[in-house]
């Protein structure tokens, strides 16, 4: 074969031969173990690389080259190389929320109120279903997911339940929670994706969505207040169609909130909703009377976390400072999360190239052994093989390191979501303040009108029937507005308190989570650096006859 | 038959051996940029130390530039056919890279190796052109350099074409397509095949080695950026998280520096030797072409001689008056043919010796490169482990608090 022209063809045919060679190499340890990662933006798509000649390989130990890494005597006890890292597996998550499960935010035990409480939600088994319809063509198809809950919380009726829900139901849940838990840092739900119908059905998209839903529900259930909410319970347990109202118009929603307020105020401590489940499920009643009073509120209902339009006059300096700090923190988390992504990619590339180098040397080894004419060739072939073996092992360690790194640094990504939740909580507060201010200004303009009318009417001798009637109506309205104002003030104060306690809770959790993240990241780096170092130390030893540093010329 | 390269080098290059032992060593140092704009170039100092009588003294320093080295190589290639003349580093294709510190250093190191290989080669070291190169003053050198024309200016593309011709003719011969004008001995076939395949394999390994250098740099950069981002994040958090983030960021920056350093080491001590190996193989391919040419000449002249002989006999039989002329022609051709045969056989002999030296040298040099690479990687990984490990006590303390 004289082919120097068909280099590519040559590479192809020999790749397979080289693969066999690789499988006969001494390889230590587990398989790559990174296959079941949850998505971490674009970095993830390169992690589970499709065309990867190096994984998964069966491990074959040949007696002649038994690997010192498996012999216990080689590694000194306090090394981290031993400690790790049967690769993190999705299914081996600990059941307890306070444990090391990598994709619910892991906490130090002290922050969860009771270590024996648990709730575990799994989302699985996506299936296509069809809307019932009278038309010949049939209804739209959509995907439903099976949602299984295991818990020992007393509020939940059953210890295990399973329901089928579609994405629209999740949106409904999120909307209802947003209404009921104003001021709370509610984890944001997965995005609605604007994609074509075809793509909606594609397996990758469905899988991404399944993962996102699971994460979302788990975060909800990790929230100490929301996990006890009726909305969530209904979502997780009620069979059949989800009995939550899909939408309410603005005013009704606000009214609904106002109706619920007294109950909330006098209900359970911590601001949890004490509304009976069946009331949650009722559609909002009418109430057009107050509609016009609340007309300004429309502008605050958008989900834009950037903030309320300038109508609100926020005077609380502490709040403003806190908000600034949160914005700054969010910016830094975004930045760190981006750099983390680059880091992950660079580690990935390093591993890949190292592996390719090893493969190239294996091919060389084979080649030299095929065409042996000189003894020096055999020696060189052996040297190359040692190098290749080391490179291939190191490459695997880089990949393992990387899949662990992803899991740890994913915390940064998670907290981006939580920062959005914080902004949402702040927005609730601002909108509540706007309500109060609007009512106050309406009140004062109503009162001014009443005064004017009274002044005018007193000038008419004997009373002005129509005016008097108007004045009385006005006074009714003023009373109602007065009541609404008081309710709104109490609501505002309640939300402020929710804000405060939530932010405090989150700050604590965030610090704990970041601490764990750092620790996990560093322990990882140490452990794998040690493993990689061992691999190369062995190769250096095997080629020690070429050590020139100690030679005298 | 096998002279170990170690022995040869020790004999010729150690200045500390007793003065009765002949030695010759040279070093290429001190790159300096001269000239302006398009005509700017790098000049090097070449320092020769020797006790050989043919040389002008124990030490001589001259200034040389890249094209002087090219001249030397071309002369040796022409005069010592069959010898694997050590390869030169390439001319730089990319303009802006030409004067970067890294490129200059890589080139200097490669030129240094080039000269020393020549000085330690049993035949090449006696070359007159080498003496000129090592001793002539700059003007003389320039004059020599400008005199060269012809084959010495052949571009690599031309050589490639010659290789292909050689290849295709050989395969034709194997298929019995035409009368073979090429050697077809099985050992030589094996050698040629080995050399051609070896180049492919080595080139691939070198490509990945170069990429690996880049990966080191990229990883270093990303750790640097990550460290900075983490520090900024720490500034937002209160204590103790803030301080820990700050420490983490600092460590990340430290590790980044280690990676950058190692990248440079991998480049100089691993990737460059691989590239050098590839160049050497390419040089051997050029020698293979020379041999093919010589073989062809030897065959053709032998052919022609035979024809002339037949013709002469014929003329003698017919007692033609052209016999005298024919006889002279015949003798001339015969002499040429014999020379061509001698040339060819010398090439064969040299190549046989060279291939042994080559294999041993490569074994040695590659072994050193591998060892250094492995050591470097082990040191790097250790350093990284140590750096991160230093953070653990504080992290442990903080998370259990």
HADDOCK unambig.tbl for C-alpha pairs under 7 A between the chains (distance, minus, plus):
assign (segid A and resid 2 and name CA) (segid B and resid 193 and name CA) 6.08 0.50 0.50
assign (segid A and resid 4 and name CA) (segid B and resid 196 and name CA) 6.76 0.50 0.50
assign (segid A and resid 329 and name CA) (segid B and resid 233 and name CA) 6.81 0.50 0.50
assign (segid A and resid 329 and name CA) (segid B and resid 236 and name CA) 5.77 0.50 0.50
assign (segid A and resid 332 and name CA) (segid B and resid 229 and name CA) 6.96 0.50 0.50
assign (segid A and resid 332 and name CA) (segid B and resid 232 and name CA) 6.45 0.50 0.50
assign (segid A and resid 332 and name CA) (segid B and resid 233 and name CA) 5.13 0.50 0.50
assign (segid A and resid 333 and name CA) (segid B and resid 233 and name CA) 6.52 0.50 0.50
assign (segid A and resid 335 and name CA) (segid B and resid 229 and name CA) 6.21 0.50 0.50
assign (segid A and resid 336 and name CA) (segid B and resid 226 and name CA) 6.49 0.50 0.50
assign (segid A and resid 336 and name CA) (segid B and resid 229 and name CA) 4.92 0.50 0.50
assign (segid A and resid 336 and name CA) (segid B and resid 230 and name CA) 5.97 0.50 0.50
assign (segid A and resid 339 and name CA) (segid B and resid 222 and name CA) 6.86 0.50 0.50
assign (segid A and resid 339 and name CA) (segid B and resid 225 and name CA) 6.27 0.50 0.50
assign (segid A and resid 339 and name CA) (segid B and resid 226 and name CA) 4.99 0.50 0.50
assign (segid A and resid 340 and name CA) (segid B and resid 226 and name CA) 6.19 0.50 0.50
assign (segid A and resid 342 and name CA) (segid B and resid 222 and name CA) 6.02 0.50 0.50
assign (segid A and resid 343 and name CA) (segid B and resid 219 and name CA) 6.71 0.50 0.50
assign (segid A and resid 343 and name CA) (segid B and resid 222 and name CA) 5.08 0.50 0.50
assign (segid A and resid 343 and name CA) (segid B and resid 223 and name CA) 6.28 0.50 0.50
assign (segid A and resid 346 and name CA) (segid B and resid 215 and name CA) 6.94 0.50 0.50
assign (segid A and resid 346 and name CA) (segid B and resid 218 and name CA) 6.17 0.50 0.50
assign (segid A and resid 346 and name CA) (segid B and resid 219 and name CA) 4.97 0.50 0.50
assign (segid A and resid 346 and name CA) (segid B and resid 222 and name CA) 6.92 0.50 0.50
assign (segid A and resid 347 and name CA) (segid B and resid 219 and name CA) 6.40 0.50 0.50
assign (segid A and resid 349 and name CA) (segid B and resid 215 and name CA) 6.62 0.50 0.50
assign (segid A and resid 350 and name CA) (segid B and resid 212 and name CA) 6.88 0.50 0.50
assign (segid A and resid 350 and name CA) (segid B and resid 215 and name CA) 5.33 0.50 0.50
assign (segid A and resid 353 and name CA) (segid B and resid 208 and name CA) 6.51 0.50 0.50
assign (segid A and resid 353 and name CA) (segid B and resid 211 and name CA) 6.81 0.50 0.50
assign (segid A and resid 353 and name CA) (segid B and resid 212 and name CA) 5.92 0.50 0.50
assign (segid A and resid 354 and name CA) (segid B and resid 212 and name CA) 6.60 0.50 0.50
assign (segid A and resid 356 and name CA) (segid B and resid 208 and name CA) 6.63 0.50 0.50
assign (segid A and resid 357 and name CA) (segid B and resid 205 and name CA) 6.09 0.50 0.50
assign (segid A and resid 357 and name CA) (segid B and resid 208 and name CA) 5.23 0.50 0.50
assign (segid A and resid 357 and name CA) (segid B and resid 209 and name CA) 6.48 0.50 0.50
assign (segid A and resid 360 and name CA) (segid B and resid 204 and name CA) 6.53 0.50 0.50
assign (segid A and resid 360 and name CA) (segid B and resid 205 and name CA) 5.26 0.50 0.50
assign (segid A and resid 361 and name CA) (segid B and resid 205 and name CA) 6.46 0.50 0.50
assign (segid A and resid 364 and name CA) (segid B and resid 201 and name CA) 5.99 0.50 0.50
assign (segid A and resid 376 and name CA) (segid B and resid 359 and name CA) 6.16 0.50 0.50
assign (segid A and resid 376 and name CA) (segid B and resid 360 and name CA) 5.70 0.50 0.50
assign (segid A and resid 376 and name CA) (segid B and resid 363 and name CA) 6.02 0.50 0.50
assign (segid A and resid 377 and name CA) (segid B and resid 359 and name CA) 6.82 0.50 0.50
assign (segid A and resid 380 and name CA) (segid B and resid 363 and name CA) 5.23 0.50 0.50
assign (segid A and resid 383 and name CA) (segid B and resid 367 and name CA) 6.53 0.50 0.50
assign (segid A and resid 387 and name CA) (segid B and resid 370 and name CA) 6.73 0.50 0.50
assign (segid A and resid 511 and name CA) (segid B and resid 241 and name CA) 6.31 0.50 0.50
assign (segid A and resid 515 and name CA) (segid B and resid 241 and name CA) 6.71 0.50 0.50
assign (segid A and resid 515 and name CA) (segid B and resid 399 and name CA) 6.44 0.50 0.50
assign (segid A and resid 519 and name CA) (segid B and resid 395 and name CA) 5.98 0.50 0.50
assign (segid A and resid 522 and name CA) (segid B and resid 388 and name CA) 6.02 0.50 0.50
assign (segid A and resid 525 and name CA) (segid B and resid 385 and name CA) 6.86 0.50 0.50
assign (segid A and resid 525 and name CA) (segid B and resid 388 and name CA) 6.91 0.50 0.50
assign (segid A and resid 526 and name CA) (segid B and resid 385 and name CA) 4.50 0.50 0.50
assign (segid A and resid 526 and name CA) (segid B and resid 388 and name CA) 5.88 0.50 0.50
assign (segid A and resid 526 and name CA) (segid B and resid 389 and name CA) 5.96 0.50 0.50
assign (segid A and resid 529 and name CA) (segid B and resid 381 and name CA) 4.98 0.50 0.50
assign (segid A and resid 529 and name CA) (segid B and resid 382 and name CA) 6.58 0.50 0.50
assign (segid A and resid 529 and name CA) (segid B and resid 384 and name CA) 6.42 0.50 0.50
assign (segid A and resid 529 and name CA) (segid B and resid 385 and name CA) 5.20 0.50 0.50
assign (segid A and resid 530 and name CA) (segid B and resid 381 and name CA) 6.57 0.50 0.50
assign (segid A and resid 530 and name CA) (segid B and resid 382 and name CA) 6.38 0.50 0.50
assign (segid A and resid 530 and name CA) (segid B and resid 385 and name CA) 6.04 0.50 0.50
assign (segid A and resid 532 and name CA) (segid B and resid 381 and name CA) 6.35 0.50 0.50
assign (segid A and resid 533 and name CA) (segid B and resid 377 and name CA) 6.98 0.50 0.50
assign (segid A and resid 533 and name CA) (segid B and resid 378 and name CA) 4.40 0.50 0.50
assign (segid A and resid 533 and name CA) (segid B and resid 381 and name CA) 4.92 0.50 0.50
assign (segid A and resid 533 and name CA) (segid B and resid 382 and name CA) 5.77 0.50 0.50
assign (segid A and resid 536 and name CA) (segid B and resid 374 and name CA) 5.13 0.50 0.50
assign (segid A and resid 536 and name CA) (segid B and resid 375 and name CA) 6.69 0.50 0.50
assign (segid A and resid 536 and name CA) (segid B and resid 377 and name CA) 6.24 0.50 0.50
assign (segid A and resid 536 and name CA) (segid B and resid 378 and name CA) 4.96 0.50 0.50
assign (segid A and resid 537 and name CA) (segid B and resid 374 and name CA) 6.77 0.50 0.50
assign (segid A and resid 537 and name CA) (segid B and resid 375 and name CA) 6.52 0.50 0.50
assign (segid A and resid 537 and name CA) (segid B and resid 378 and name CA) 5.44 0.50 0.50
assign (segid A and resid 539 and name CA) (segid B and resid 374 and name CA) 5.95 0.50 0.50
assign (segid A and resid 540 and name CA) (segid B and resid 371 and name CA) 5.24 0.50 0.50
assign (segid A and resid 540 and name CA) (segid B and resid 374 and name CA) 5.02 0.50 0.50
assign (segid A and resid 540 and name CA) (segid B and resid 375 and name CA) 5.41 0.50 0.50
assign (segid A and resid 543 and name CA) (segid B and resid 367 and name CA) 6.69 0.50 0.50
assign (segid A and resid 543 and name CA) (segid B and resid 371 and name CA) 5.34 0.50 0.50
assign (segid A and resid 544 and name CA) (segid B and resid 371 and name CA) 6.62 0.50 0.50
assign (segid A and resid 546 and name CA) (segid B and resid 367 and name CA) 5.81 0.50 0.50
assign (segid A and resid 546 and name CA) (segid B and resid 368 and name CA) 4.90 0.50 0.50
assign (segid A and resid 546 and name CA) (segid B and resid 371 and name CA) 6.36 0.50 0.50
assign (segid A and resid 547 and name CA) (segid B and resid 368 and name CA) 6.67 0.50 0.50
assign (segid A and resid 547 and name CA) (segid B and resid 371 and name CA) 6.78 0.50 0.50
